Amino acid sequence: MHTFDARTPTPAHETALECLRAGVEAVLPDRVVHDSVSLAGDTLTVADSEYDLSNFDRILVVGGGKAGDGVADALESILGDRLDGGVVVTPNPGDGSKIDRLPGDHPVPSERGVESTTRLIDCLSGLDERTLVLVAVTGGASAILPAPADDISLEDLRATTTELLESGADIHDLNAVRKHLSTLKGGGLARLATPATVVGLVLSDVVGNDLDVIASGPTAPDETTFDDALDVLDRFDLDVPSAVRNRLESGAAGEILETPTAGSSVFDRVTNHVLADTFTALDAAREVARKRGYTPMILSSRIEGEAREASKTHVAVAAEVLATGNPLEAPAVVLSGGECTVTVRRDGMGGPNLEFCLSAAMDLPDGAVVASIDSDGKDGGTDIAGALVDSSSVERRAAQAALAENDALPILREAGALIDTGPTGTNVNDLRVVVLDN
């Protein structure tokens, strides 16, 4: 079992932590891939599709993200000698027998990520119709697999990414910009691999599983345009490098080729399969809650918005359950997932899950325990997954002051409320648990 280090003074705290652990373990890539991919003779089955390997002379694996290494491990195990090679880029690369594992960084792209992605792009050169390309499309790949367009430097990309992350922009806006600064995102990988057969193995970290948004959609038609990317810069009043704005304006004027859209021949031989998502994790957490004697309910796997505001809804649900028995009676567990954001106004230490928990702790009723983590094990720019709090965790005035400074980490550490998992090797967004006892 994966290590979850947290203080659990009561059975309710223990239940919250076990729900989170089960959720993460349900979406570990090795388990997910082995559940969905199998080989019998020449028939490779991926979810509900079959591929006759006798039709292919080469089988390659490319892609990456936070779960990329685990996907590569599983595919090497399943395909064995049928696999010819490939390149996967991930923050903590392991060793593989067939697939090169190369380093990249998150949430801001790095020089080594660019070098690794260049190797991946080289792997896609000169493919033909008798090549099968299996693509690991997993959360975090937008930053981990940077391939700046010809007129964009890595520093341009880094500065723009930082501006977007600190603006409070959601993943759709963030990726609308990034896709138009890259040669790989927004269907770019599919374009490079043409005319090979491309099969996307997707672990979704995006609310609603929008294929064009997960990892910035390297194997999916792009629903956004250069105009959309410019609109994001203007709506959030972002101060980006001149090369970035110049490229987007040139694209909007029709001077640069737009990313491929639905109906493009680029996607004639492309199929994407979502193998796991936030609901997969919540479903596993729900079963743990039920076995521990709680009535479970999944509130939603699609919670978005400012983290500290989303916490208020969860606190209100907790108070309603304890006061009236609606929408279910305690003992109960309410689960949710999704991707909240933080608008960074100060330079404190924290992330969406830490701010969610700190905000919730100020108003939690007695009998309620709340936990929230990023499933990848790193909340925002911290090395902490999230936190586990109750009504006694923080003093209200101190919590308000910390939130004003975007500085949730120190106060939650002092309260002994942190959850430390280390990198989990997967990513399906944020997972939240509200445990309610009589």
C-alpha positions as CSV (number, residue, x, y, z in Angstrom):
1,M,0.0,0.0,0.0
2,H,1.2,3.5,-0.7
3,T,2.5,5.5,2.2
4,F,0.1,8.1,3.6
5,D,1.7,10.0,6.5
6,A,-0.8,11.9,8.5
7,R,-2.0,12.3,12.1
8,T,-5.3,10.4,12.7
9,P,-6.4,10.9,16.3
10,T,-9.9,9.4,15.8
11,P,-11.6,6.7,13.7
12,A,-13.1,9.5,11.6
13,H,-9.7,10.8,10.7
14,E,-8.6,7.2,10.0
15,T,-11.6,6.7,7.7
16,A,-10.8,9.9,5.8
17,L,-7.2,8.8,5.2
18,E,-8.2,5.3,4.1
19,C,-10.7,6.6,1.6
20,L,-8.0,8.8,0.1
21,R,-5.5,6.0,0.0
22,A,-8.0,3.7,-1.7
23,G,-8.8,6.4,-4.2
24,V,-5.2,6.9,-5.2
25,E,-4.4,3.2,-5.4
26,A,-7.4,2.6,-7.7
27,V,-5.9,4.9,-10.3
28,L,-2.2,3.8,-10.1
29,P,-1.2,3.3,-13.7
30,D,0.0,-0.3,-13.4
31,R,-3.4,-1.3,-12.0
32,V,-5.3,0.7,-14.5
33,V,-3.5,-0.5,-17.6
34,H,-3.5,-4.1,-16.6
35,D,-7.3,-3.8,-16.0
36,S,-7.8,-2.4,-19.5
37,V,-5.1,-3.7,-21.8
38,S,-4.4,-7.3,-22.7
39,L,-2.7,-9.4,-25.4
40,A,-3.9,-12.7,-26.7
41,G,-1.9,-14.0,-29.7
42,D,-1.9,-11.2,-32.2
43,T,-4.9,-9.4,-30.7
44,L,-4.2,-6.4,-28.5
45,T,-7.3,-5.3,-26.6
46,V,-7.5,-1.8,-25.3
47,A,-10.8,-1.1,-23.4
48,D,-13.5,-2.0,-25.9
49,S,-11.2,-2.0,-29.0
50,E,-9.1,-4.7,-30.6
51,Y,-5.9,-4.2,-32.7
52,D,-4.5,-7.0,-34.9
53,L,-0.7,-6.8,-34.4
54,S,-0.1,-8.8,-37.5
55,N,-0.9,-5.6,-39.4
56,F,2.1,-3.8,-37.9
57,D,5.8,-4.1,-38.3
58,R,6.7,-1.8,-35.4
59,I,5.0,-1.0,-32.0
60,L,6.2,2.1,-30.2
61,V,5.2,3.7,-26.8
62,V,5.5,7.5,-26.4
63,G,4.0,10.1,-24.2
64,G,4.4,11.0,-20.5
65,G,3.1,12.9,-17.6
66,K,3.0,12.1,-13.9
67,A,1.7,8.5,-14.6
68,G,3.9,8.0,-17.7
69,D,6.5,5.8,-16.0
70,G,3.8,3.4,-14.6
71,V,2.0,3.2,-18.0
72,A,5.4,2.3,-19.6
73,D,6.0,-0.4,-17.0
74,A,2.6,-2.0,-17.6
75,L,2.9,-1.9,-21.4
76,E,6.4,-3.5,-21.2
77,S,5.0,-6.2,-19.1
78,I,2.0,-6.8,-21.3
79,L,3.7,-6.6,-24.7
80,G,7.1,-8.0,-23.9
81,D,9.2,-8.7,-27.1
82,R,6.4,-7.4,-29.3
83,L,7.4,-3.9,-28.3
84,D,10.1,-2.2,-30.4
85,G,10.8,0.9,-28.2
86,G,9.7,4.3,-27.4
87,V,10.2,7.4,-25.2
88,V,8.2,8.4,-22.1
89,V,8.9,11.7,-20.2
90,T,8.1,11.8,-16.5
91,P,9.2,13.7,-13.4
92,N,10.7,10.6,-11.7
93,P,11.9,8.3,-14.6
94,G,12.6,4.7,-13.7
95,D,14.4,2.1,-15.8
96,G,12.8,0.2,-18.7
97,S,13.8,-2.7,-20.8
98,K,12.3,-1.3,-24.1
99,I,11.0,2.2,-23.5
100,D,13.4,5.1,-22.7
101,R,12.4,6.9,-19.6
102,L,13.5,10.6,-19.7
103,P,13.0,13.4,-17.2
104,G,10.7,16.4,-17.3
105,D,9.4,18.9,-14.8
106,H,6.1,20.2,-13.4
107,P,4.3,22.6,-13.1
108,V,6.8,24.9,-15.0
109,P,8.6,23.4,-18.0
110,S,12.4,22.9,-17.9
111,E,15.4,22.6,-20.2
112,R,15.7,18.9,-19.5
113,G,12.0,18.5,-20.4
114,V,12.6,20.2,-23.7
115,E,15.6,17.9,-24.4
116,S,13.6,14.8,-23.5
117,T,10.6,15.9,-25.6
118,T,12.9,16.5,-28.5
119,R,14.0,12.8,-28.2
120,L,10.3,11.8,-28.2
121,I,9.6,13.9,-31.3
122,D,12.6,12.2,-33.0
123,C,11.1,8.8,-32.2
124,L,8.0,9.9,-34.2
125,S,9.8,10.8,-37.4
126,G,9.4,8.7,-40.6
127,L,6.5,6.5,-39.3
128,D,4.4,4.6,-41.8
129,E,1.0,2.9,-41.9
130,R,2.5,-0.3,-40.5
131,T,3.5,1.4,-37.2
132,L,1.3,1.2,-34.1
133,V,2.0,4.0,-31.6
134,L,0.6,3.7,-28.0
135,V,0.6,7.1,-26.3
136,A,0.6,7.6,-22.6
137,V,-1.6,10.7,-22.1
138,T,-1.5,11.5,-18.3
139,G,-1.9,14.5,-16.1
140,G,1.0,17.0,-15.9
141,A,2.2,16.2,-19.4
142,S,1.4,19.8,-20.6
143,A,4.4,21.0,-18.6
144,I,6.4,17.8,-18.5
145,L,6.4,17.5,-22.3
146,P,7.4,21.0,-23.5
147,A,7.9,21.4,-27.2
148,P,8.1,25.2,-27.8
149,A,7.1,26.4,-31.3
150,D,9.9,27.6,-33.5
151,D,9.5,31.3,-32.5
152,I,9.0,30.6,-28.8
153,S,11.9,30.1,-26.3
154,L,11.8,28.0,-23.2
155,E,12.0,31.2,-21.1
156,D,8.9,32.6,-23.0
157,L,7.1,29.4,-22.2
158,R,8.1,29.4,-18.5
159,A,7.2,33.0,-18.0
160,T,3.8,32.5,-19.6
161,T,3.1,29.3,-17.7
162,T,3.9,31.0,-14.4
163,E,1.6,34.0,-15.2
164,L,-1.2,31.6,-16.1
165,L,-0.8,29.5,-12.9
166,E,-0.8,32.5,-10.7
167,S,-3.8,34.2,-12.4
168,G,-6.4,31.7,-11.2
169,A,-7.1,30.6,-14.8
170,D,-8.6,27.2,-15.1
171,I,-7.1,24.3,-17.0
172,H,-9.2,25.1,-20.2
173,D,-7.8,28.6,-20.4
174,L,-4.3,27.5,-19.4
175,N,-4.2,24.9,-22.2
176,A,-5.8,27.1,-24.8
177,V,-2.7,29.2,-24.6
178,R,-0.2,26.4,-24.2
179,K,-1.5,24.5,-27.2
180,H,-0.8,27.4,-29.4
181,L,2.8,27.8,-28.3
182,S,3.7,24.2,-28.9
183,T,4.4,21.7,-31.7
184,L,3.2,18.7,-29.7
185,K,0.0,19.9,-28.0
186,G,-3.4,20.4,-29.5
187,G,-3.2,17.4,-31.8
188,G,0.4,18.0,-32.6
189,L,1.6,14.5,-31.6
190,A,-1.1,12.9,-33.8
191,R,0.0,15.2,-36.7
192,L,3.7,14.1,-36.3
193,A,2.8,10.4,-36.1
194,T,0.7,10.4,-39.3
195,P,0.1,8.0,-41.0
196,A,0.7,5.5,-38.2
197,T,-2.1,4.1,-36.1
198,V,-2.2,6.0,-32.8
199,V,-3.9,4.7,-29.6
200,G,-4.1,7.1,-26.7
201,L,-4.1,5.6,-23.2
202,V,-5.6,8.4,-21.1
203,L,-5.5,8.9,-17.4
204,S,-7.7,11.9,-17.0
205,D,-6.9,14.8,-14.6
206,V,-9.5,17.1,-16.2
207,V,-13.0,17.7,-15.1
208,G,-15.4,16.2,-17.7
209,N,-12.5,14.2,-19.4
210,D,-12.2,16.6,-22.3
211,L,-9.7,14.9,-24.5
212,D,-8.5,18.2,-26.0
213,V,-7.6,19.4,-22.5
214,I,-6.0,16.4,-20.8
215,A,-2.2,16.9,-21.2
216,S,-3.2,19.7,-23.7
217,G,-4.6,17.1,-26.1
218,P,-1.6,15.8,-28.0
219,T,-3.7,13.1,-29.7
220,A,-7.1,15.0,-29.8
221,P,-8.7,17.6,-32.1
222,D,-8.2,21.1,-30.7
223,E,-11.5,23.0,-30.0
224,T,-9.6,26.2,-29.3
225,T,-8.0,28.8,-31.6
226,F,-5.4,31.4,-31.6
227,D,-8.2,33.9,-31.0
228,D,-9.2,32.0,-27.9
229,A,-5.6,32.0,-26.6
230,L,-5.5,35.8,-27.1
231,D,-8.8,36.2,-25.2
232,V,-7.3,34.4,-22.2
233,L,-4.3,36.8,-22.1
234,D,-6.7,39.8,-22.2
235,R,-9.3,38.5,-19.7
236,F,-6.7,37.8,-17.1
237,D,-4.6,40.8,-18.1
238,L,-1.5,38.7,-18.3
239,D,2.0,40.2,-18.8
240,V,3.5,37.7,-21.2
241,P,6.7,38.0,-23.3
242,S,6.3,39.8,-26.6
243,A,7.2,36.7,-28.6
244,V,4.2,35.0,-27.1
245,R,1.7,37.7,-28.0
246,N,3.3,38.2,-31.4
247,R,2.8,34.5,-32.2
248,L,-0.8,34.4,-31.1
249,E,-1.6,37.5,-33.0
250,S,0.1,36.1,-36.2
251,G,-1.9,32.9,-35.8
252,A,-5.1,34.8,-35.3
253,A,-4.3,36.7,-38.5
254,G,-4.0,33.4,-40.4
255,E,-0.2,33.7,-40.8
256,I,0.5,30.5,-38.8
257,L,-1.1,27.1,-39.3
258,E,-3.9,26.5,-36.8
259,T,-3.9,23.4,-34.6
260,P,-5.8,20.4,-36.2
261,T,-9.5,20.4,-35.5
262,A,-12.2,17.6,-35.6
263,G,-12.5,16.2,-39.1
264,S,-8.8,16.6,-39.9
265,S,-7.2,13.7,-41.7
266,V,-4.6,13.8,-38.9
267,F,-7.1,11.8,-36.8
268,D,-8.2,9.2,-39.3
269,R,-6.1,6.5,-37.5
270,V,-6.3,7.9,-34.0
271,T,-8.4,6.4,-31.1
272,N,-8.3,7.6,-27.5
273,H,-9.4,5.5,-24.5
274,V,-10.0,7.1,-21.1
275,L,-8.8,4.3,-18.7
276,A,-9.2,6.1,-15.4
277,D,-10.4,9.4,-14.0
278,T,-11.5,11.2,-10.8
279,F,-14.7,9.1,-10.6
280,T,-12.6,5.9,-10.7
281,A,-10.9,7.1,-7.5
282,L,-14.0,8.3,-5.8
283,D,-15.8,5.0,-6.5
284,A,-13.0,3.1,-4.7
285,A,-13.1,5.6,-1.8
286,R,-16.9,5.1,-1.6
287,E,-16.5,1.4,-1.2
288,V,-14.0,1.8,1.7
289,A,-16.4,4.2,3.5
290,R,-19.2,1.6,3.1
291,K,-17.1,-1.2,4.5
292,R,-16.2,1.0,7.5
293,G,-19.8,1.4,8.4
294,Y,-20.6,4.8,6.8
295,T,-23.3,5.7,4.4
296,P,-21.3,7.2,1.4
297,M,-22.3,9.7,-1.2
298,I,-20.3,11.1,-4.1
299,L,-21.3,14.8,-4.2
300,S,-19.6,15.4,-7.5
301,S,-16.4,14.5,-9.4
302,R,-16.5,17.9,-11.1
303,I,-16.0,20.6,-8.5
304,E,-14.2,23.6,-9.8
305,G,-13.6,27.2,-8.8
306,E,-11.7,29.0,-6.1
307,A,-10.6,26.5,-3.5
308,R,-11.6,28.6,-0.4
309,E,-15.0,29.2,-1.9
310,A,-15.6,25.5,-2.8
311,S,-14.9,24.6,0.9
312,K,-17.9,26.6,2.0
313,T,-20.3,24.4,0.1
314,H,-18.7,21.3,1.6
315,V,-19.0,22.8,5.1
316,A,-22.6,23.6,4.4
317,V,-23.3,20.0,3.4
318,A,-21.6,18.7,6.5
319,A,-23.7,21.0,8.7
320,E,-26.9,20.0,7.0
321,V,-26.3,16.3,7.4
322,L,-25.5,16.6,11.1
323,A,-28.4,19.0,11.8
324,T,-31.2,17.5,9.7
325,G,-30.1,14.2,8.3
326,N,-30.3,15.5,4.7
327,P,-29.3,14.5,2.1
328,L,-28.2,11.4,4.1
329,E,-28.0,10.5,7.8
330,A,-24.8,10.3,9.8
331,P,-22.6,8.4,10.1
332,A,-21.9,9.4,6.6
333,V,-19.0,10.1,4.2
334,V,-19.4,12.7,1.5
335,L,-16.9,12.5,-1.4
336,S,-15.9,14.9,-4.1
337,G,-13.3,15.5,-6.8
338,G,-12.4,18.0,-9.5
339,E,-9.9,20.7,-9.8
340,C,-10.0,23.9,-7.7
341,T,-7.8,26.9,-8.3
342,V,-6.1,29.6,-6.2
343,T,-5.7,33.1,-7.3
344,V,-2.3,34.0,-6.0
345,R,-2.1,37.4,-4.4
346,R,0.7,36.9,-2.0
347,D,3.9,34.9,-1.9
348,G,3.0,32.4,0.9
349,M,3.3,28.6,0.6
350,G,0.2,26.5,-0.2
351,G,-2.0,25.1,-2.9
352,P,-5.7,24.5,-3.7
353,N,-6.1,21.5,-1.3
354,L,-4.4,23.2,1.6
355,E,-6.4,26.4,1.1
356,F,-9.6,24.3,0.8
357,C,-8.8,22.6,4.2
358,L,-7.8,25.7,6.0
359,S,-10.9,27.6,4.9
360,A,-13.1,24.6,5.8
361,A,-11.5,24.2,9.2
362,M,-12.7,27.7,10.3
363,D,-16.4,26.7,10.1
364,L,-16.6,22.9,10.4
365,P,-19.2,21.7,12.9
366,D,-18.2,19.3,15.7
367,G,-18.4,15.8,14.4
368,A,-17.0,16.6,11.0
369,V,-13.6,15.8,9.6
370,V,-12.4,17.0,6.2
371,A,-9.5,15.9,4.1
372,S,-8.4,17.0,0.6
373,I,-5.4,16.0,-1.5
374,D,-4.0,16.3,-4.9
375,S,-3.8,12.8,-6.2
376,D,-0.3,13.3,-7.5
377,G,1.0,13.9,-4.0
378,K,2.0,17.5,-4.6
379,D,-0.4,20.3,-3.9
380,G,0.4,23.5,-5.9
381,G,4.1,24.2,-5.6
382,T,4.5,22.3,-2.3
383,D,5.7,18.7,-1.7
384,I,2.7,18.0,0.5
385,A,-0.4,16.2,-0.9
386,G,-3.0,18.1,1.2
387,A,-4.4,18.2,4.7
388,L,-6.8,16.5,7.2
389,V,-8.7,18.9,9.6
390,D,-11.5,19.1,12.1
391,S,-13.2,22.0,14.0
392,S,-10.3,22.2,16.5
393,S,-7.4,22.3,14.0
394,V,-7.0,26.1,13.6
395,E,-7.9,29.3,15.3
396,R,-10.1,31.4,13.1
397,R,-8.2,34.7,13.1
398,A,-4.9,33.0,12.4
399,A,-6.5,31.0,9.6
400,Q,-7.9,34.2,8.0
401,A,-4.5,35.9,8.2
402,A,-2.9,32.8,6.5
403,L,-5.4,32.7,3.7
404,A,-4.9,36.4,3.1
405,E,-1.2,35.7,2.5
406,N,-1.8,32.5,0.5
407,D,0.2,30.9,3.3
408,A,-1.8,27.8,4.3
409,L,1.1,25.3,4.6
410,P,2.8,26.7,7.7
411,I,-0.3,26.9,9.9
412,L,-1.5,23.5,8.8
413,R,1.9,22.0,9.5
414,E,1.8,23.6,13.0
415,A,-1.6,22.1,13.5
416,G,-0.3,18.6,12.6
417,A,-2.8,18.4,9.8
418,L,-0.7,17.7,6.8
419,I,-0.9,14.6,4.6
420,D,2.4,13.5,3.1
421,T,2.4,10.8,0.4
422,G,5.4,11.7,-1.7
423,P,4.9,11.5,-5.5
424,T,2.2,8.9,-6.1
425,G,3.0,8.2,-9.7
426,T,-0.5,9.1,-10.9
427,N,-2.8,12.1,-11.3
428,V,-6.6,12.3,-11.5
429,N,-7.1,15.7,-9.9
430,D,-8.1,16.5,-6.3
431,L,-9.8,14.1,-4.0
432,R,-11.9,15.3,-1.0
433,V,-13.5,13.4,1.9
434,V,-16.0,14.7,4.5
435,V,-16.5,12.2,7.4
436,L,-19.5,12.8,9.6
437,D,-20.2,11.0,12.9
438,N,-23.2,11.3,15.1
